[in-house]
Amino acid sequence: MPRQFTAPAALSDKPYVAIQAINVESNQVATIGYDAATKTLALTFTRGPGHVYHYPNVEPELHAEFMAAESKGKFFGEHIKPLPFDKFPARTNATTRSGGEATA
């Protein structure tokens, strides 16, 4: 049976707040950032236009487990993907492909 098409999520109309992020080794996730003060997890992905995804109310322990996961993509699919998120337009400095820090 063919997979059912899911329309892409709409961009958020909430104000965008940049979160410091780091590049990670993953075929799916490009950068991961976390703001402990607001418990917001920020992600960008390796494929697509580079939108920035903010997942609010993520506990520090979940962020730590995500960072330590052997497979970031698998962990994302099992633990992060089901969570509510805000999607923001791609930022020119959201990802840096050569390693180091970025803003998500």
N, CA, C and O atoms as CSV, one atom per row, in Angstrom:
chain,resi,resn,atom,element,x,y,z
A,1,MET,N,N,0.846,-1.174,0.000
A,1,MET,CA,C,0.000,0.000,0.000
A,1,MET,C,C,0.896,1.244,0.000
A,1,MET,O,O,1.837,1.315,0.791
A,2,PRO,N,N,0.626,2.218,-0.863
A,2,PRO,CA,C,1.457,3.425,-0.923
A,2,PRO,C,C,1.343,4.249,0.355
A,2,PRO,O,O,0.313,4.261,1.028
A,3,ARG,N,N,2.446,4.940,0.665
A,3,ARG,CA,C,2.443,5.823,1.831
A,3,ARG,C,C,1.529,7.005,1.581
A,3,ARG,O,O,1.441,7.516,0.464
A,4,GLN,N,N,0.857,7.427,2.624
A,4,GLN,CA,C,-0.017,8.582,2.523
A,4,GLN,C,C,0.830,9.849,2.589
A,4,GLN,O,O,1.717,9.962,3.435
A,5,PHE,N,N,0.560,10.795,1.705
A,5,PHE,CA,C,1.298,12.050,1.663
A,5,PHE,C,C,0.900,12.933,2.835
A,5,PHE,O,O,-0.285,13.125,3.109
A,6,THR,N,N,1.898,13.465,3.519
A,6,THR,CA,C,1.670,14.419,4.597
A,6,THR,C,C,2.169,15.781,4.133
A,6,THR,O,O,3.339,15.924,3.778
A,7,ALA,N,N,1.314,16.758,4.133
A,7,ALA,CA,C,1.704,18.104,3.710
A,7,ALA,C,C,2.724,18.681,4.681
A,7,ALA,O,O,2.655,18.417,5.881
A,8,PRO,N,N,3.677,19.471,4.171
A,8,PRO,CA,C,4.656,20.097,5.063
A,8,PRO,C,C,3.981,21.028,6.067
A,8,PRO,O,O,2.943,21.625,5.781
A,9,ALA,N,N,4.584,21.140,7.236
A,9,ALA,CA,C,4.065,22.040,8.269
A,9,ALA,C,C,4.232,23.489,7.820
A,9,ALA,O,O,5.193,23.831,7.130
A,10,ALA,N,N,3.299,24.321,8.216
A,10,ALA,CA,C,3.363,25.745,7.897
A,10,ALA,C,C,4.428,26.425,8.752
A,10,ALA,O,O,4.766,25.956,9.839
A,11,LEU,N,N,4.948,27.536,8.242
A,11,LEU,CA,C,5.911,28.321,9.010
A,11,LEU,C,C,5.206,28.984,10.186
A,11,LEU,O,O,4.048,29.389,10.084
A,12,SER,N,N,5.917,29.087,11.297
A,12,SER,CA,C,5.366,29.697,12.502
A,12,SER,C,C,5.288,31.213,12.347
A,12,SER,O,O,6.117,31.823,11.672
A,13,ASP,N,N,4.293,31.805,12.973
A,13,ASP,CA,C,4.207,33.263,13.003
A,13,ASP,C,C,4.739,33.823,14.323
A,13,ASP,O,O,4.649,35.024,14.576
A,14,LYS,N,N,5.294,32.940,15.160
A,14,LYS,CA,C,5.905,33.381,16.418
A,14,LYS,C,C,7.235,34.074,16.119
A,14,LYS,O,O,7.845,33.811,15.083
A,15,PRO,N,N,7.687,34.946,17.004
A,15,PRO,CA,C,8.991,35.584,16.795
A,15,PRO,C,C,10.110,34.540,16.850
A,15,PRO,O,O,10.110,33.655,17.704
A,16,TYR,N,N,11.054,34.663,15.928
A,16,TYR,CA,C,12.195,33.754,15.892
A,16,TYR,C,C,13.258,34.227,16.877
A,16,TYR,O,O,13.615,35.406,16.888
A,17,VAL,N,N,13.759,33.325,17.696
A,17,VAL,CA,C,14.862,33.604,18.610
A,17,VAL,C,C,15.974,32.620,18.274
A,17,VAL,O,O,15.778,31.408,18.355
A,18,ALA,N,N,17.137,33.136,17.899
A,18,ALA,CA,C,18.258,32.275,17.526
A,18,ALA,C,C,18.764,31.503,18.737
A,18,ALA,O,O,18.817,32.031,19.847
A,19,ILE,N,N,19.132,30.254,18.508
A,19,ILE,CA,C,19.689,29.390,19.545
A,19,ILE,C,C,21.011,28.842,19.026
A,19,ILE,O,O,21.078,28.301,17.922
A,20,GLN,N,N,22.067,28.986,19.832
A,20,GLN,CA,C,23.378,28.468,19.451
A,20,GLN,C,C,23.282,26.962,19.238
A,20,GLN,O,O,22.698,26.254,20.058
A,21,ALA,N,N,23.848,26.475,18.148
A,21,ALA,CA,C,23.767,25.058,17.809
A,21,ALA,C,C,25.125,24.550,17.356
A,21,ALA,O,O,26.010,25.328,17.001
A,22,ILE,N,N,25.274,23.237,17.375
A,22,ILE,CA,C,26.503,22.620,16.882
A,22,ILE,C,C,26.156,21.635,15.774
A,22,ILE,O,O,25.072,21.051,15.761
A,23,ASN,N,N,27.084,21.461,14.854
A,23,ASN,CA,C,26.930,20.455,13.815
A,23,ASN,C,C,27.090,19.084,14.433
A,23,ASN,O,O,27.900,18.893,15.340
A,24,VAL,N,N,26.313,18.122,13.939
A,24,VAL,CA,C,26.393,16.753,14.438
A,24,VAL,C,C,26.599,15.796,13.274
A,24,VAL,O,O,26.272,16.103,12.127
A,25,GLU,N,N,27.150,14.628,13.596
A,25,GLU,CA,C,27.347,13.577,12.596
A,25,GLU,C,C,26.043,12.811,12.467
A,25,GLU,O,O,25.667,12.059,13.366
A,26,SER,N,N,25.354,13.000,11.350
A,26,SER,CA,C,24.084,12.325,11.127
A,26,SER,C,C,23.716,12.467,9.658
A,26,SER,O,O,24.036,13.471,9.021
A,27,ASN,N,N,23.052,11.467,9.133
A,27,ASN,CA,C,22.540,11.565,7.769
A,27,ASN,C,C,21.251,12.367,7.710
A,27,ASN,O,O,20.829,12.773,6.627
A,28,GLN,N,N,20.623,12.600,8.844
A,28,GLN,CA,C,19.329,13.275,8.880
A,28,GLN,C,C,19.387,14.640,9.566
A,28,GLN,O,O,18.835,15.612,9.050
A,29,VAL,N,N,20.045,14.723,10.712
A,29,VAL,CA,C,20.085,15.950,11.510
A,29,VAL,C,C,21.392,16.687,11.234
A,29,VAL,O,O,22.469,16.101,11.340
A,30,ALA,N,N,21.303,17.970,10.880
A,30,ALA,CA,C,22.502,18.761,10.587
A,30,ALA,C,C,23.044,19.456,11.829
A,30,ALA,O,O,24.238,19.376,12.119
A,31,THR,N,N,22.163,20.142,12.566
A,31,THR,CA,C,22.594,20.867,13.765
A,31,THR,C,C,21.599,20.643,14.894
A,31,THR,O,O,20.406,20.437,14.675
A,32,ILE,N,N,22.138,20.693,16.114
A,32,ILE,CA,C,21.316,20.600,17.319
A,32,ILE,C,C,21.728,21.730,18.253
A,32,ILE,O,O,22.914,21.943,18.506
A,33,GLY,N,N,20.740,22.444,18.757
A,33,GLY,CA,C,20.980,23.481,19.748
A,33,GLY,C,C,19.990,23.334,20.885
A,33,GLY,O,O,18.943,22.705,20.731
A,34,TYR,N,N,20.320,23.911,22.020
A,34,TYR,CA,C,19.415,23.831,23.165
A,34,TYR,C,C,19.545,25.082,24.006
A,34,TYR,O,O,20.649,25.511,24.341
A,35,ASP,N,N,18.411,25.660,24.344
A,35,ASP,CA,C,18.362,26.804,25.249
A,35,ASP,C,C,17.771,26.308,26.563
A,35,ASP,O,O,16.565,26.082,26.665
A,36,ALA,N,N,18.630,26.140,27.569
A,36,ALA,CA,C,18.193,25.598,28.857
A,36,ALA,C,C,17.198,26.521,29.560
A,36,ALA,O,O,16.310,26.046,30.268
A,37,ALA,N,N,17.337,27.825,29.374
A,37,ALA,CA,C,16.445,28.775,30.044
A,37,ALA,C,C,14.996,28.620,29.589
A,37,ALA,O,O,14.071,28.762,30.389
A,38,THR,N,N,14.802,28.329,28.306
A,38,THR,CA,C,13.443,28.177,27.773
A,38,THR,C,C,13.089,26.720,27.474
A,38,THR,O,O,11.974,26.421,27.048
A,39,LYS,N,N,14.042,25.818,27.700
A,39,LYS,CA,C,13.866,24.383,27.404
A,39,LYS,C,C,13.463,24.163,25.948
A,39,LYS,O,O,12.592,23.348,25.643
A,40,THR,N,N,14.122,24.915,25.049
A,40,THR,CA,C,13.825,24.808,23.625
A,40,THR,C,C,14.954,24.090,22.902
A,40,THR,O,O,16.117,24.486,22.985
A,41,LEU,N,N,14.592,23.031,22.193
A,41,LEU,CA,C,15.519,22.282,21.351
A,41,LEU,C,C,15.402,22.840,19.943
A,41,LEU,O,O,14.293,22.984,19.428
A,42,ALA,N,N,16.524,23.156,19.312
A,42,ALA,CA,C,16.531,23.703,17.956
A,42,ALA,C,C,17.245,22.728,17.030
A,42,ALA,O,O,18.319,22.224,17.357
A,43,LEU,N,N,16.645,22.464,15.874
A,43,LEU,CA,C,17.225,21.527,14.912
A,43,LEU,C,C,17.179,22.089,13.506
A,43,LEU,O,O,16.278,22.847,13.147
A,44,THR,N,N,18.171,21.701,12.717
A,44,THR,CA,C,18.092,21.823,11.266
A,44,THR,C,C,18.415,20.444,10.715
A,44,THR,O,O,19.018,19.612,11.393
A,45,PHE,N,N,18.004,20.217,9.477
A,45,PHE,CA,C,18.163,18.901,8.877
A,45,PHE,C,C,19.085,18.955,7.667
A,45,PHE,O,O,19.290,20.013,7.072
A,46,THR,N,N,19.631,17.813,7.318
A,46,THR,CA,C,20.595,17.750,6.219
A,46,THR,C,C,19.925,17.915,4.864
A,46,THR,O,O,20.561,18.365,3.911
A,47,ARG,N,N,18.662,17.561,4.765
A,47,ARG,CA,C,17.934,17.661,3.501
A,47,ARG,C,C,16.886,18.768,3.600
A,47,ARG,O,O,16.460,19.159,4.686
A,48,GLY,N,N,16.495,19.249,2.443
A,48,GLY,CA,C,15.452,20.267,2.418
A,48,GLY,C,C,16.032,21.665,2.384
A,48,GLY,O,O,17.243,21.846,2.251
A,49,PRO,N,N,15.158,22.654,2.505
A,49,PRO,CA,C,15.576,24.047,2.352
A,49,PRO,C,C,16.293,24.647,3.557
A,49,PRO,O,O,16.702,25.807,3.502
A,50,GLY,N,N,16.457,23.900,4.634
A,50,GLY,CA,C,17.199,24.414,5.784
A,50,GLY,C,C,16.357,25.097,6.838
A,50,GLY,O,O,16.877,25.869,7.644
A,51,HIS,N,N,15.060,24.824,6.844
A,51,HIS,CA,C,14.203,25.405,7.879
A,51,HIS,C,C,14.746,25.071,9.264
A,51,HIS,O,O,15.417,24.056,9.456
A,52,VAL,N,N,14.445,25.939,10.223
A,52,VAL,CA,C,14.850,25.749,11.612
A,52,VAL,C,C,13.612,25.316,12.398
A,52,VAL,O,O,12.552,25.932,12.294
A,53,TYR,N,N,13.760,24.259,13.176
A,53,TYR,CA,C,12.656,23.716,13.959
A,53,TYR,C,C,12.959,23.902,15.439
A,53,TYR,O,O,14.006,23.473,15.925
A,54,HIS,N,N,12.042,24.542,16.149
A,54,HIS,CA,C,12.171,24.732,17.596
A,54,HIS,C,C,11.132,23.860,18.291
A,54,HIS,O,O,9.935,23.957,18.020
A,55,TYR,N,N,11.612,23.006,19.192
A,55,TYR,CA,C,10.754,22.124,19.981
A,55,TYR,C,C,10.732,22.654,21.410
A,55,TYR,O,O,11.722,22.503,22.127
A,56,PRO,N,N,9.623,23.277,21.851
A,56,PRO,CA,C,9.561,23.832,23.205
A,56,PRO,C,C,9.332,22.757,24.260
A,56,PRO,O,O,8.885,21.651,23.957
A,57,ASN,N,N,9.645,23.101,25.494
A,57,ASN,CA,C,9.383,22.239,26.658
A,57,ASN,C,C,10.098,20.896,26.601
A,57,ASN,O,O,9.549,19.872,27.007
A,58,VAL,N,N,11.324,20.910,26.094
A,58,VAL,CA,C,12.150,19.700,26.063
A,58,VAL,C,C,13.036,19.710,27.306
A,58,VAL,O,O,13.817,20.638,27.515
A,59,GLU,N,N,12.910,18.689,28.110
A,59,GLU,CA,C,13.690,18.605,29.346
A,59,GLU,C,C,15.182,18.423,29.034
A,59,GLU,O,O,15.531,17.814,28.022
A,60,PRO,N,N,16.059,18.946,29.895
A,60,PRO,CA,C,17.502,18.823,29.669
A,60,PRO,C,C,17.959,17.374,29.510
A,60,PRO,O,O,18.891,17.095,28.756
A,61,GLU,N,N,17.309,16.458,30.215
A,61,GLU,CA,C,17.694,15.045,30.127
A,61,GLU,C,C,17.445,14.491,28.727
A,61,GLU,O,O,18.246,13.707,28.219
A,62,LEU,N,N,16.342,14.892,28.101
A,62,LEU,CA,C,16.054,14.428,26.742
A,62,LEU,C,C,17.078,14.990,25.766
A,62,LEU,O,O,17.532,14.286,24.864
A,63,HIS,N,N,17.441,16.259,25.944
A,63,HIS,CA,C,18.478,16.851,25.094
A,63,HIS,C,C,19.798,16.104,25.262
A,63,HIS,O,O,20.465,15.801,24.272
A,64,ALA,N,N,20.178,15.807,26.490
A,64,ALA,CA,C,21.434,15.087,26.748
A,64,ALA,C,C,21.406,13.700,26.112
A,64,ALA,O,O,22.400,13.266,25.529
A,65,GLU,N,N,20.280,13.007,26.219
A,65,GLU,CA,C,20.154,11.683,25.602
A,65,GLU,C,C,20.257,11.782,24.081
A,65,GLU,O,O,20.871,10.928,23.441
A,66,PHE,N,N,19.659,12.818,23.508
A,66,PHE,CA,C,19.723,13.037,22.060
A,66,PHE,C,C,21.170,13.250,21.627
A,66,PHE,O,O,21.629,12.647,20.657
A,67,MET,N,N,21.881,14.107,22.347
A,67,MET,CA,C,23.276,14.386,22.000
A,67,MET,C,C,24.148,13.140,22.125
A,67,MET,O,O,25.104,12.979,21.366
A,68,ALA,N,N,23.832,12.265,23.066
A,68,ALA,CA,C,24.632,11.061,23.294
A,68,ALA,C,C,24.214,9.888,22.410
A,68,ALA,O,O,24.910,8.874,22.364
A,69,ALA,N,N,23.099,10.011,21.715
A,69,ALA,CA,C,22.576,8.900,20.916
A,69,ALA,C,C,23.547,8.510,19.812
A,69,ALA,O,O,24.123,9.364,19.139
A,70,GLU,N,N,23.717,7.212,19.641
A,70,GLU,CA,C,24.580,6.708,18.569
A,70,GLU,C,C,24.006,7.087,17.207
A,70,GLU,O,O,24.748,7.458,16.297
A,71,SER,N,N,22.692,6.992,17.071
A,71,SER,CA,C,22.013,7.380,15.836
A,71,SER,C,C,21.080,8.551,16.135
A,71,SER,O,O,20.022,8.381,16.741
A,72,LYS,N,N,21.492,9.740,15.700
A,72,LYS,CA,C,20.671,10.932,15.933
A,72,LYS,C,C,19.337,10.822,15.188
A,72,LYS,O,O,18.295,11.211,15.716
A,73,GLY,N,N,19.370,10.293,13.963
A,73,GLY,CA,C,18.150,10.164,13.175
A,73,GLY,C,C,17.144,9.226,13.813
A,73,GLY,O,O,15.950,9.525,13.855
A,74,LYS,N,N,17.620,8.093,14.309
A,74,LYS,CA,C,16.729,7.129,14.955
A,74,LYS,C,C,16.151,7.724,16.239
A,74,LYS,O,O,14.955,7.600,16.503
A,75,PHE,N,N,17.007,8.371,17.037
A,75,PHE,CA,C,16.534,8.991,18.277
A,75,PHE,C,C,15.499,10.067,17.963
A,75,PHE,O,O,14.464,10.159,18.624
A,76,PHE,N,N,15.790,10.884,16.941
A,76,PHE,CA,C,14.840,11.923,16.544
A,76,PHE,C,C,13.485,11.308,16.212
A,76,PHE,O,O,12.454,11.762,16.708
A,77,GLY,N,N,13.488,10.278,15.374
A,77,GLY,CA,C,12.241,9.654,14.954
A,77,GLY,C,C,11.441,9.067,16.097
A,77,GLY,O,O,10.211,9.116,16.089
A,78,GLU,N,N,12.130,8.513,17.079
A,78,GLU,CA,C,11.450,7.851,18.188
A,78,GLU,C,C,11.025,8.800,19.311
A,78,GLU,O,O,9.999,8.575,19.953
A,79,HIS,N,N,11.803,9.859,19.552
A,79,HIS,CA,C,11.572,10.675,20.746
A,79,HIS,C,C,11.245,12.150,20.489
A,79,HIS,O,O,10.546,12.769,21.291
A,80,ILE,N,N,11.733,12.716,19.399
A,80,ILE,CA,C,11.580,14.154,19.162
A,80,ILE,C,C,10.478,14.439,18.139
A,80,ILE,O,O,9.663,15.341,18.337
A,81,LYS,N,N,10.455,13.687,17.070
A,81,LYS,CA,C,9.508,13.941,15.976
A,81,LYS,C,C,8.053,14.052,16.432
A,81,LYS,O,O,7.324,14.895,15.909
A,82,PRO,N,N,7.604,13.231,17.390
A,82,PRO,CA,C,6.197,13.338,17.814
A,82,PRO,C,C,5.865,14.614,18.600
A,82,PRO,O,O,4.690,14.916,18.811
A,83,LEU,N,N,6.874,15.356,19.031
A,83,LEU,CA,C,6.642,16.540,19.869
A,83,LEU,C,C,6.144,17.724,19.038
A,83,LEU,O,O,6.435,17.804,17.844
A,84,PRO,N,N,5.395,18.647,19.656
A,84,PRO,CA,C,4.996,19.867,18.947
A,84,PRO,C,C,6.230,20.719,18.646
A,84,PRO,O,O,7.216,20.688,19.383
A,85,PHE,N,N,6.160,21.479,17.553
A,85,PHE,CA,C,7.308,22.297,17.150
A,85,PHE,C,C,6.833,23.557,16.453
A,85,PHE,O,O,5.679,23.675,16.042
A,86,ASP,N,N,7.770,24.503,16.331
A,86,ASP,CA,C,7.578,25.705,15.529
A,86,ASP,C,C,8.607,25.659,14.415
A,86,ASP,O,O,9.786,25.403,14.660
A,87,LYS,N,N,8.163,25.907,13.198
A,87,LYS,CA,C,9.035,25.858,12.017
A,87,LYS,C,C,9.290,27.281,11.536
A,87,LYS,O,O,8.359,28.058,11.328
A,88,PHE,N,N,10.579,27.609,11.361
A,88,PHE,CA,C,10.971,28.943,10.937
A,88,PHE,C,C,11.712,28.868,9.605
A,88,PHE,O,O,12.312,27.841,9.287
A,89,PRO,N,N,11.676,29.947,8.826
A,89,PRO,CA,C,12.398,29.948,7.554
A,89,PRO,C,C,13.888,29.695,7.764
A,89,PRO,O,O,14.440,29.969,8.829
A,90,ALA,N,N,14.513,29.171,6.732
A,90,ALA,CA,C,15.949,28.914,6.772
A,90,ALA,C,C,16.698,30.206,7.062
A,90,ALA,O,O,16.315,31.281,6.599
A,91,ARG,N,N,17.759,30.086,7.825
A,91,ARG,CA,C,18.632,31.219,8.139
A,91,ARG,C,C,19.924,31.023,7.365
A,91,ARG,O,O,20.382,29.893,7.200
A,92,THR,N,N,20.512,32.105,6.891
A,92,THR,CA,C,21.727,31.972,6.094
A,92,THR,C,C,22.866,31.357,6.881
A,92,THR,O,O,23.741,30.722,6.295
A,93,ASN,N,N,22.877,31.531,8.206
A,93,ASN,CA,C,23.937,30.949,9.020
A,93,ASN,C,C,23.417,29.810,9.894
A,93,ASN,O,O,24.043,29.468,10.897
A,94,ALA,N,N,22.282,29.221,9.525
A,94,ALA,CA,C,21.694,28.173,10.365
A,94,ALA,C,C,22.561,26.927,10.406
A,94,ALA,O,O,22.615,26.241,11.427
A,95,THR,N,N,23.233,26.629,9.316
A,95,THR,CA,C,24.103,25.457,9.327
A,95,THR,C,C,25.447,25.821,8.732
A,95,THR,O,O,25.539,26.635,7.813
A,96,THR,N,N,26.462,25.221,9.258
A,96,THR,CA,C,27.789,25.351,8.689
A,96,THR,C,C,28.247,23.949,8.357
A,96,THR,O,O,28.389,23.114,9.250
A,97,ARG,N,N,28.474,23.685,7.111
A,97,ARG,CA,C,28.799,22.336,6.660
A,97,ARG,C,C,30.226,21.923,7.010
A,97,ARG,O,O,30.540,20.733,6.970
A,98,SER,N,N,31.088,22.864,7.347
A,98,SER,CA,C,32.486,22.527,7.597
A,98,SER,C,C,32.786,22.230,9.060
A,98,SER,O,O,33.952,22.085,9.425
A,99,GLY,N,N,31.780,22.136,9.891
A,99,GLY,CA,C,32.008,21.847,11.306
A,99,GLY,C,C,31.968,23.107,12.134
A,99,GLY,O,O,31.994,24.215,11.598
A,100,GLY,N,N,31.905,22.939,13.436
A,100,GLY,CA,C,31.895,24.083,14.324
A,100,GLY,C,C,30.504,24.449,14.769
A,100,GLY,O,O,29.593,23.621,14.758
A,101,GLU,N,N,30.346,25.699,15.162
A,101,GLU,CA,C,29.075,26.151,15.707
A,101,GLU,C,C,28.229,26.826,14.639
A,101,GLU,O,O,28.736,27.293,13.619
A,102,ALA,N,N,26.962,26.864,14.892
A,102,ALA,CA,C,26.003,27.503,13.998
A,102,ALA,C,C,24.913,28.114,14.862
A,102,ALA,O,O,24.924,27.979,16.085
A,103,THR,N,N,23.984,28.779,14.220
A,103,THR,CA,C,22.819,29.303,14.910
A,103,THR,C,C,21.595,28.635,14.319
A,103,THR,O,O,21.440,28.581,13.099
A,104,ALA,N,N,20.721,28.122,15.182
A,104,ALA,CA,C,19.505,27.456,14.697
A,104,ALA,C,C,18.287,28.115,15.307
A,104,ALA,O,O,17.160,27.706,15.030
